[in-house]
Amino acid sequence: MLEFQKQILTEIVTEDGLLIVSPGLGLFQVLCSLVQIYTGGNHLVLLINSTKEQDELIQEQLIANGVAHQHLLRRIEYNTPAEKRSSMYRESGVFSITSRILAVDMLLNRIPIALINGMIVHHAHRVKPNSMEELILRVYREHNKEGFIKAFTDRPDAFSTGFAPLQNVMKSLFLRKVHLWPRFQVLVSDNLSTSDSNIVELRQPMTESMDIIQQNLVQCMEETLQELRRANPTIDLEEFTIENSFFKSFDTLVRRQLDPIWHRVSSASKQLVGDLKVLRQLLGYLTTYDCVSFYSFIETIIAANTSVNGKQVKQSQWLFLEAGSKAISTARKRVYVKQGDSEYDDIPDNDTAVYPEIPSHIKLVLEEQPKWALLKSILKEIETESIGLNKGQGEPVLIMVSERRTCAQLKDYITRFQQEAPFLDKIAHHFFRWRVSIHKMQTHQVEQSKAASAQPSTTMMRGRAPPNKRRRVRGGSTTAASGPDRSHTLAETFKDDVIDNLSALDVDTDNDDQEEVLFQGVGPLTDAYEIKTSGDDILPTFEEIPNTSIITIQCFEDDINNQVLEDTQPRYIVMFDPNPAFVRQVEVYRALHPSIDIKVYFMLYENSVEEQNYLSLIRKEKESFERLIHEKSANYGYSTSRTTQGTRRTD
């Protein structure tokens, strides 16, 4: 651990409080160290607000630090019998438990509250007034006035909206002390400034088509925001800005303002809220998805807004805007052009032997993402440089991306460097097969509708569900799967995104016939990105891969990024997508390993929403800490008072 991390741990061990640190400064390592302190001895310590995956990572870290198996963090879940839970509590140890189970056990006296040594609250920014966590801490304080409460969070931005958010969270946590550790803190800056800076910033311009799509999508968001303001004049207009709408937290902000009057909000306004979410996702997918997948996603949205069999649907208004039409047509022209387009004569004809399913009036364009070619040149530069430095041997390379889908795409793209067939060819084949399936589905539904209207209804038919409402298990569904699989294929991530957006658009996702065809263009992609092997295939050829020849592609995951860096020990790091938290994690890694000369390639689309989001995240974090520092200096002191009266103002 670095000096500032040791200081953070010392502060939180010495005195109860809420710890707020900048993302990427090693909060998870501090939490693991605190848990390790209480694994030895006869302590009963409870960890709440932690996920199963995070608990597993904590256990792995404790094992790596030499903690005995019987002293490891133990997780209590819903399937743990009540009698067993009660006996586990009396055995002492450090337990991670869900808030609902702990609240029930406390209220039914299954846990000796007076014997609890302390409570550790993870993701403390989620603790709100009248929440389950507040109930737990209130009961805990009423029956145990000596045990500690230590809360952790690396989300300073969560304390920047609403009225007195820090004060409300502190009251809910029954704490008086707050520990603030921003990136600009003196000790943090001193520790991280010692690492040599070797960063290559690469600002990649977007293509002309991507720039046009981005401008028109932003215009659609502005129009949608204006319409939402007009329809709901009582909302706080200061927070309803186009800049805020680029972030996922904007959905929470909108719902927080509209929830008190949600029953009076018109269906049109609810549709606008869903449209904002879809438009924001499209802006993100513009820079992360390939052109074919991006246009497939748009066509899915269009299909969801199209009435079938005369059924009325709530149509998104942005689709009828001139900017929306321009964005859709430009997205199509990145994939193909058709007769009548001004670019048609400039595009060479398709090879009918390669693309037999493509109509003759269509010519493929298949515009590549600009970052792909840039990544290819970076990897070639790394190969040349590392071989020259190490006498013919390469160096480990770590590529960091923001989404699992990008991981799958880059993996396939890198493996096809030397192949003649372009990377997008395979995706284009599936796309046009999918479009044929969509057309067949629509034709079939129209024929069914005509046939149904021509036939008189009978009493025998009244008890049956319509054919398109039958629930069944498809081979790719989670119900039909033989077991849980933590890895997601490219097709699965796309399907998750589509379902999420259909929900935002209030589309009936119980219609299996429509849903199945929507994903027929996605399903075949599973074969393209998933390698199926048996034990017989793997074992005879199993061998250790030299660290010097590995290119690792990893998604940003705050809790495991540090472990990924330690495991791979990369000489070269390529940040395919910008992420402020990971930048700091690299700084920490450099400071911990000064002997490793790390070179970082930082890739960013120039003049893009991606760049604006990155800069806005840094600015918002700085402003959040400045606000927290001001609130802390104002000394709004409130006390837990160690009484059954809860929190009490002392000023």
C-alpha positions in Angstrom: 0.0 0.0 0.0 1.1 3.6 -0.7 1.5 6.1 2.1 -1.8 7.8 1.5 -3.6 4.5 1.5 -2.0 3.6 4.9 -3.1 7.0 6.2 -6.7 6.4 5.0 -6.7 3.0 6.7 -5.3 4.5 10.0 -8.0 7.2 10.0 -10.9 4.8 9.4 -9.6 2.3 12.0 -9.0 5.0 14.6 -12.3 6.8 14.4 -15.7 5.9 13.0 -16.8 7.9 10.0 -17.8 8.0 6.4 -14.9 7.6 4.0 -15.3 9.3 0.6 -12.4 8.9 -1.9 -11.8 9.6 -5.6 -12.6 6.7 -7.9 -9.4 4.7 -8.6 -7.4 5.5 -5.5 -7.7 2.0 -4.0 -10.9 2.1 -1.9 -11.4 -1.7 -2.4 -7.8 -2.4 -1.1 -8.5 -0.3 2.0 -11.8 -2.2 2.6 -10.0 -5.6 2.2 -7.3 -4.4 4.7 -10.0 -3.3 7.2 -11.8 -6.7 6.9 -8.5 -8.5 7.4 -7.9 -6.7 10.6 -11.0 -8.1 12.1 -10.6 -11.7 10.8 -8.4 -12.6 13.6 -9.6 -12.7 17.2 -13.1 -13.2 18.6 -14.9 -10.4 16.6 -18.4 -10.3 15.2 -18.3 -7.8 12.4 -21.0 -7.4 9.7 -20.5 -6.2 6.2 -23.6 -4.9 4.4 -24.3 -3.4 1.0 -21.8 -5.7 -0.7 -22.5 -7.8 -3.7 -21.7 -11.5 -4.1 -19.0 -10.8 -6.7 -17.3 -8.3 -4.4 -17.4 -10.7 -1.5 -15.7 -13.3 -3.7 -13.0 -10.8 -4.6 -12.5 -9.9 -0.9 -12.1 -13.6 -0.1 -9.5 -14.0 -2.9 -7.6 -11.0 -1.6 -7.6 -12.3 2.0 -6.4 -15.7 0.8 -3.6 -13.9 -1.1 -2.7 -12.1 2.1 -2.3 -15.4 4.0 -5.6 -15.4 6.0 -6.5 -18.9 7.2 -9.6 -20.5 5.6 -11.6 -20.6 8.9 -11.1 -16.8 9.3 -12.2 -15.8 5.8 -15.1 -13.5 5.1 -18.3 -15.6 5.1 -21.4 -14.7 3.2 -24.9 -15.3 4.4 -27.5 -15.5 1.7 -31.3 -16.1 1.4 -30.9 -19.9 1.3 -29.0 -20.0 4.6 -31.4 -21.5 7.2 -32.4 -19.3 10.2 -31.0 -21.8 12.7 -27.7 -22.0 10.9 -27.5 -18.2 10.7 -28.1 -17.9 14.4 -25.3 -20.4 15.2 -22.9 -18.7 12.8 -23.4 -15.3 14.5 -22.5 -16.9 17.8 -19.3 -18.4 16.3 -18.1 -14.8 15.6 -16.2 -13.8 12.5 -16.7 -11.3 9.6 -19.9 -11.9 7.7 -21.3 -10.3 4.6 -25.1 -10.3 4.7 -27.9 -8.8 2.7 -29.8 -6.0 4.3 -33.1 -7.7 4.2 -31.9 -10.8 6.0 -30.0 -8.9 8.6 -33.0 -6.6 9.3 -35.2 -9.7 9.9 -32.7 -11.4 12.1 -32.3 -8.3 14.2 -36.0 -7.8 14.7 -36.5 -11.4 15.6 -33.5 -11.4 17.9 -31.7 -14.2 16.0 -28.5 -12.2 16.3 -27.0 -11.0 19.6 -26.9 -7.3 18.7 -25.1 -6.4 21.9 -22.2 -8.6 21.0 -21.7 -7.1 17.5 -18.3 -5.4 17.4 -19.0 -3.3 14.4 -20.8 -2.7 11.1 -19.0 -2.0 7.8 -21.2 -0.3 5.2 -20.1 -0.6 1.6 -21.5 1.7 -1.1 -22.5 4.2 1.6 -23.9 6.7 -0.9 -26.8 4.3 -1.5 -27.9 4.6 2.2 -31.0 6.9 2.1 -33.5 8.0 4.8 -36.1 5.3 5.5 -33.9 2.7 3.7 -33.3 -0.9 5.0 -29.8 0.0 5.9 -30.9 2.9 8.0 -33.3 0.6 9.9 -30.5 -1.8 10.5 -28.1 0.9 11.8 -30.9 2.4 14.0 -31.7 -0.9 15.7 -28.0 -1.6 16.0 -27.4 1.8 17.8 -30.4 1.3 20.0 -29.1 -2.0 21.4 -25.3 -1.5 21.0 -23.8 1.9 21.9 -20.2 0.8 21.8 -19.8 -1.0 18.4 -18.2 0.9 15.5 -19.8 2.0 12.2 -17.5 2.5 9.3 -18.8 3.5 5.9 -17.1 3.6 2.5 -17.8 5.1 -0.9 -15.9 6.2 -4.0 -18.9 8.1 -5.5 -18.4 11.8 -4.5 -20.8 12.8 -7.4 -23.6 11.1 -5.5 -23.4 13.9 -2.9 -23.8 16.7 -5.4 -27.5 16.7 -6.2 -30.5 17.2 -4.0 -30.9 19.1 -0.7 -28.1 18.5 1.8 -27.3 15.0 0.5 -24.2 14.5 2.7 -26.1 15.5 5.8 -28.9 13.1 5.0 -26.6 10.2 4.4 -24.6 11.0 7.6 -27.8 11.0 9.6 -28.9 7.7 8.1 -25.5 6.2 8.9 -25.5 7.6 12.5 -22.1 9.1 11.9 -20.5 12.5 12.7 -17.1 12.3 11.0 -16.4 12.3 7.3 -13.0 11.6 5.8 -12.5 13.2 2.4 -9.6 12.0 0.1 -9.8 13.7 -3.4 -7.1 13.2 -6.0 -5.9 16.8 -5.3 -5.2 16.0 -1.6 -1.6 16.9 -0.9 -0.4 13.4 0.3 -2.2 11.7 -2.7 -0.6 14.1 -5.1 2.9 13.6 -3.6 2.6 9.8 -3.8 1.3 9.7 -7.3 3.5 12.5 -8.7 6.6 10.3 -8.1 5.7 8.0 -10.9 7.2 8.9 -14.3 4.7 10.0 -16.8 4.9 8.2 -20.1 1.5 8.7 -21.7 0.7 9.0 -25.4 -2.6 10.8 -25.9 -4.1 9.9 -29.3 -7.1 12.1 -30.3 -8.8 10.2 -33.2 -11.1 12.3 -35.4 -14.5 10.7 -36.1 -15.6 10.0 -39.6 -17.8 12.6 -41.3 -20.8 10.2 -41.0 -20.2 9.7 -37.3 -20.0 13.4 -36.8 -23.3 14.0 -38.6 -25.0 11.3 -36.6 -23.7 12.7 -33.3 -24.9 16.2 -34.1 -28.4 15.1 -35.1 -28.7 12.8 -32.0 -27.7 15.7 -29.7 -30.3 17.9 -31.5 -32.9 15.3 -30.9 -32.0 15.2 -27.2 -32.3 19.0 -27.0 -35.7 18.9 -28.6 -36.9 16.1 -26.3 -35.6 18.0 -23.3 -37.4 21.1 -24.3 -40.7 19.2 -24.8 -40.3 17.6 -21.4 -39.8 21.0 -19.8 -42.9 22.4 -21.5 -45.0 19.4 -20.4 -43.7 19.6 -16.8 -43.1 23.2 -15.8 -42.8 22.3 -12.1 -39.5 20.5 -12.5 -36.1 22.1 -11.7 -34.9 23.3 -15.0 -31.4 24.0 -13.8 -30.6 20.3 -13.7 -32.4 19.5 -17.0 -29.4 20.4 -19.2 -28.1 18.7 -22.3 -24.8 18.1 -20.6 -26.4 16.2 -17.7 -28.4 14.1 -20.0 -25.3 12.5 -21.4 -24.8 10.6 -18.1 -26.7 7.5 -16.7 -27.3 9.4 -13.5 -29.7 11.7 -15.4 -32.3 8.9 -15.4 -32.2 8.9 -11.6 -32.3 12.7 -11.6 -35.4 12.8 -13.8 -37.2 10.1 -11.8 -36.4 11.8 -8.5 -38.1 15.0 -9.6 -41.1 13.3 -11.3 -41.7 10.5 -8.8 -43.8 12.6 -6.4 -46.1 13.5 -9.3 -45.6 10.3 -11.4 -49.3 9.4 -11.2 -50.1 12.8 -12.7 -47.4 12.7 -15.4 -48.9 12.1 -18.9 -48.0 9.1 -21.0 -46.4 11.5 -23.5 -44.0 12.7 -20.8 -43.2 9.2 -19.7 -42.4 8.4 -23.3 -40.1 11.4 -23.5 -38.2 10.1 -20.4 -37.7 6.8 -22.1 -36.6 8.5 -25.4 -33.9 10.4 -23.5 -32.5 7.2 -22.2 -32.5 5.6 -25.7 -30.9 8.7 -27.3 -28.2 8.7 -24.7 -27.5 5.1 -25.3 -27.3 5.7 -29.1 -24.7 8.4 -28.5 -22.6 5.9 -26.6 -23.1 3.1 -29.0 -22.0 5.4 -31.9 -18.4 5.2 -30.7 -18.4 1.7 -29.3 -20.5 -0.4 -31.7 -19.5 -1.2 -35.3 -21.6 0.4 -38.0 -23.7 -2.7 -38.7 -24.6 -3.3 -35.1 -25.3 0.3 -34.6 -27.8 0.4 -37.5 -29.3 -2.9 -36.4 -30.0 -1.3 -33.0 -31.7 1.7 -34.7 -33.8 -0.7 -36.9 -34.8 -2.5 -33.7 -36.0 0.8 -32.2 -37.9 1.6 -35.4 -39.5 -1.9 -35.4 -40.6 -1.4 -31.8 -42.3 1.9 -32.8 -44.1 0.3 -35.7 -47.7 -0.8 -35.2 -48.4 -4.5 -36.0 -51.9 -5.9 -36.8 -53.4 -2.5 -36.1 -52.1 -2.5 -32.5 -51.4 1.1 -31.4 -47.9 1.8 -30.0 -46.5 4.8 -28.3 -44.2 6.2 -30.9 -41.0 8.1 -30.1 -41.3 11.7 -31.3 -37.7 12.1 -32.1 -38.1 9.6 -35.0 -40.3 12.1 -36.8 -37.9 15.0 -36.3 -35.7 16.1 -39.3 -32.6 15.5 -37.2 -33.8 12.0 -36.3 -34.4 11.1 -39.9 -31.0 12.5 -40.8 -29.3 10.4 -38.1 -31.1 7.2 -39.3 -30.3 7.7 -42.9 -26.7 8.5 -42.2 -26.4 5.4 -40.0 -27.8 3.4 -42.9 -25.3 4.9 -45.4 -22.4 3.7 -43.1 -23.6 0.2 -43.8 -25.0 0.3 -47.4 -26.4 2.7 -50.0 -29.3 2.1 -52.3 -30.4 3.4 -55.7 -31.4 7.1 -55.3 -28.6 7.9 -52.8 -26.1 10.5 -54.1 -23.3 8.2 -53.0 -24.6 5.2 -55.0 -22.5 5.7 -58.1 -19.3 6.1 -56.1 -19.5 2.7 -54.4 -18.3 -0.4 -56.2 -20.7 -3.2 -56.9 -21.0 -6.1 -54.5 -19.5 -9.5 -55.1 -22.6 -11.6 -55.7 -20.6 -14.8 -54.9 -19.8 -13.5 -51.5 -23.2 -11.7 -50.8 -25.9 -13.7 -52.5 -28.6 -12.6 -50.1 -28.1 -8.9 -50.7 -30.5 -7.3 -53.2 -29.0 -6.0 -56.4 -30.0 -2.4 -55.8 -27.9 -2.3 -52.6 -24.2 -1.6 -52.4 -22.2 -2.3 -49.2 -20.1 0.4 -47.6 -19.2 -1.1 -44.2 -17.5 1.8 -42.6 -14.9 0.7 -40.0 -14.6 2.4 -36.6 -11.7 4.8 -36.8 -10.2 3.5 -33.5 -9.8 0.1 -35.0 -7.2 1.1 -37.5 -5.5 3.3 -34.8 -5.4 0.3 -32.5 -3.8 -1.8 -35.2 -1.1 0.7 -35.7 -0.5 1.0 -32.0 -0.1 -2.8 -31.7 2.4 -2.8 -34.6 4.4 0.0 -32.9 4.4 -1.9 -29.6 5.6 -5.1 -31.4 8.4 -3.3 -33.1 9.5 -1.4 -30.0 9.3 -4.4 -27.6 11.2 -6.7 -29.9 13.9 -4.1 -30.3 14.2 -3.7 -26.5 14.1 -7.4 -25.6 16.1 -9.0 -28.3 13.2 -10.7 -30.1 10.8 -11.1 -27.2 7.6 -9.2 -26.9 6.0 -7.6 -23.8 2.6 -8.1 -22.2 -0.1 -5.7 -23.5 -3.3 -4.8 -21.7 -6.2 -3.3 -23.6 -9.0 -1.7 -21.5 -12.4 -1.1 -22.9 -15.8 0.0 -21.5 -18.1 -2.8 -22.6 -18.1 -6.6 -23.0 -19.3 -6.2 -26.5 -16.2 -4.2 -27.4 -14.0 -6.9 -25.9 -15.5 -9.5 -28.2 -15.2 -7.2 -31.3 -11.6 -6.3 -30.6 -10.7 -10.0 -30.0 -12.2 -10.9 -33.4 -10.7 -7.9 -35.1 -7.2 -8.5 -33.8 -7.3 -12.2 -34.8 -8.3 -11.2 -38.4 -5.4 -8.8 -38.9 -3.8 -11.1 -41.5 -6.9 -12.4 -43.1 -8.3 -11.3 -46.4 -11.9 -11.3 -45.4 -12.8 -8.0 -43.7 -14.0 -8.1 -40.2 -17.4 -6.6 -40.9 -18.3 -9.1 -43.6 -19.5 -11.7 -41.2 -21.7 -9.3 -39.3 -23.1 -7.9 -42.6 -24.2 -11.4 -43.6 -26.1 -11.9 -40.4 -27.6 -8.5 -40.6 -29.2 -9.0 -44.0 -30.5 -12.5 -43.0 -32.1 -10.8 -40.0 -33.8 -8.2 -42.2 -35.2 -11.0 -44.3 -36.6 -12.6 -41.1 -38.2 -9.3 -40.0 -39.9 -9.0 -43.4 -41.2 -12.6 -43.2 -42.5 -12.0 -39.7 -44.4 -8.9 -40.7 -45.9 -10.6 -43.7 -46.9 -13.6 -41.7 -48.5 -11.5 -39.0 -50.6 -9.6 -41.6 -51.8 -12.9 -43.1 -52.6 -14.2 -39.6 -54.6 -11.1 -38.9 -56.6 -11.4 -42.1 -57.3 -15.0 -41.5 -58.4 -14.4 -37.9 -60.8 -11.6 -39.0 -62.3 -13.9 -41.6 -63.0 -16.8 -39.1 -65.8 -16.5 -36.5 -64.8 -16.9 -32.9 -65.9 -20.1 -31.1 -66.2 -20.9 -27.4 -63.4 -23.4 -27.7 -61.0 -20.6 -28.7 -61.9 -18.3 -25.8 -59.8 -20.1 -23.2 -56.7 -20.2 -25.3 -53.9 -17.6 -25.4 -53.2 -16.1 -28.8 -50.5 -18.0 -30.7 -48.1 -15.1 -30.5 -48.5 -15.0 -26.7 -47.3 -18.5 -25.9 -44.5 -18.7 -23.4 -41.8 -21.1 -24.4 -38.1 -21.7 -23.7 -35.7 -21.0 -26.5 -32.3 -22.7 -26.7 -30.5 -19.5 -26.0 -32.6 -18.5 -23.0 -31.3 -18.5 -19.4 -34.0 -21.1 -18.5 -32.8 -23.5 -21.1 -29.1 -23.1 -20.3 -27.4 -26.0 -18.7 -25.8 -23.8 -16.0 -24.7 -20.3 -15.2 -22.2 -18.7 -17.4 -20.4 -15.5 -16.4 -19.1 -14.8 -19.9 -21.3 -12.9 -22.3 -21.0 -13.3 -26.0 -21.3 -10.4 -28.4 -24.9 -11.5 -29.3 -26.0 -11.7 -25.6 -24.8 -8.2 -24.8 -26.6 -6.8 -27.8 -29.8 -8.7 -26.8 -29.5 -7.3 -23.3 -29.3 -3.8 -24.8 -32.3 -4.3 -27.0 -34.5 -5.6 -24.2 -33.4 -2.7 -22.0 -34.5 -0.2 -24.7 -37.7 -2.0 -25.5 -38.6 -1.6 -21.8 -37.8 2.1 -22.0 -40.1 2.4 -25.0 -42.9 0.5 -23.2 -42.9 -2.2 -25.8 -44.6 -5.5 -25.0 -41.6 -7.9 -24.5 -44.0 -10.8 -23.8 -44.6 -11.2 -27.5 -42.3 -14.1 -28.1 -42.8 -14.3 -31.9 -41.7 -10.7 -32.4 -38.9 -10.9 -29.9 -37.5 -14.1 -31.4 -37.3 -12.7 -34.9 -35.8 -9.4 -33.6 -32.9 -11.4 -32.3 -32.5 -13.8 -35.2 -30.0 -11.4 -36.6 -28.2 -11.5 -33.3 -28.4 -15.2 -32.6 -26.1 -16.4 -35.3 -23.4 -14.0 -34.1 -23.0 -16.4 -31.1 -21.1 -18.8 -33.4 -18.9 -16.0 -34.6 -17.7 -15.0 -31.2 -18.0 -18.1 -29.1 -15.5 -20.9 -29.3 -17.0 -24.2 -28.1 -14.5 -26.8 -27.0 -14.7 -30.0 -25.0 -12.2 -31.3 -22.4 -10.7 -33.6 -25.0 -10.0 -30.6 -27.3 -8.3 -28.6 -24.6 -6.3 -31.1 -22.5 -4.0 -32.5 -25.2 -2.9 -29.1 -26.3 -2.8 -27.3 -22.9 0.4 -25.4 -22.3 1.6 -22.4 -20.4 1.5 -19.2 -22.5 4.5 -17.0 -22.0 3.6 -13.7 -20.4 5.5 -11.9 -23.1 3.2 -13.0 -25.8 -0.1 -12.1 -24.2 -2.5 -9.4 -25.3 -5.2 -9.1 -22.6 -8.5 -7.3 -23.4 -10.4 -6.4 -20.2 -13.5 -4.3 -19.4 -13.3 -1.6 -16.8 -14.5 -3.0 -13.5 -13.4 -0.9 -10.5 -13.0 -3.7 -8.0 -10.8 -6.0 -10.1 -8.8 -3.5 -12.3 -6.0 -3.4 -9.7 -5.9 -7.2 -9.6 -5.8 -7.3 -13.4 -2.8 -5.0 -13.4 -1.1 -7.1 -10.8 -1.8 -10.3 -12.6 -0.8 -9.2 -16.1 2.0 -6.7 -15.1 1.7 -5.1 -18.5 4.5 -3.1 -20.0 2.1 -1.4 -22.4 -1.5 -0.3 -21.5 -3.9 0.8 -24.2 -7.0 2.6 -23.0 -9.3 2.1 -25.9 -12.1 4.0 -24.1 -11.4 6.8 -21.6 -12.0 6.2 -17.9 -10.9 8.6 -15.2 -10.9 6.0 -12.5 -8.7 3.6 -14.4 -6.2 6.5 -15.1 -5.8 6.8 -11.3 -5.5 3.1 -10.9 -2.6 3.1 -13.4 -1.0 6.0 -11.4 -1.3 3.9 -8.2 0.1 0.8 -10.0 3.1 2.9 -11.3 3.8 4.2 -7.8 3.7 0.7 -6.4 6.0 -0.7 -9.2 8.5 2.1 -10.0 10.8 -0.5 -11.6 8.4 -1.2 -14.4 8.6 1.3 -17.2 4.9 1.5 -18.2 3.8 3.1 -21.4 0.1 4.1 -21.7 -1.7 4.8 -24.9 -4.8 7.0 -24.3 -7.3 6.9 -27.1 -10.1 9.4 -27.4 -12.5 10.5 -30.2 -11.8 14.2 -30.9 -14.7 16.7 -30.5 -17.1 13.9 -29.5 -19.6 13.2 -26.7 -17.1 10.7 -25.5 -14.5 13.4 -24.9 -17.1 15.7 -23.4 -18.2 13.0 -21.0 -14.7 12.3 -19.9 -13.9 15.9 -19.2 -17.3 16.4 -17.5 -16.7 13.5 -15.2 -13.4 15.0 -14.0 -14.9 18.4 -13.5 -18.0 17.1 -11.7 -15.8 15.1 -9.4 -13.7 18.1 -8.5 -16.9 20.2 -7.9 -18.4 17.5 -5.8 -15.4 17.4 -3.5 -15.3 21.2 -3.3 -18.9 21.1 -2.2 -18.2 18.3 0.3 -15.2 20.2 1.8 -17.4 23.3 2.1 -20.2 21.3 3.9 -17.6 19.7 6.2 -16.1 23.0 7.1 -19.5 24.4 7.9 -19.6 22.0 10.8 -23.2 21.0 10.5 -22.6 18.7 13.5 -25.2 16.2 14.4 -24.8 13.4 17.0 -25.9 9.8 17.2 -26.3 10.8 20.9 -26.1 7.1 21.9 -29.8 7.2 22.7 -33.0 5.7 21.3 -34.0 9.1 19.9 -31.8 8.6 16.8 -30.0 11.6 15.4 -30.1 15.0 17.0 -28.9 18.4 16.1 -26.3 19.8 18.4 -25.9 23.3 17.1 
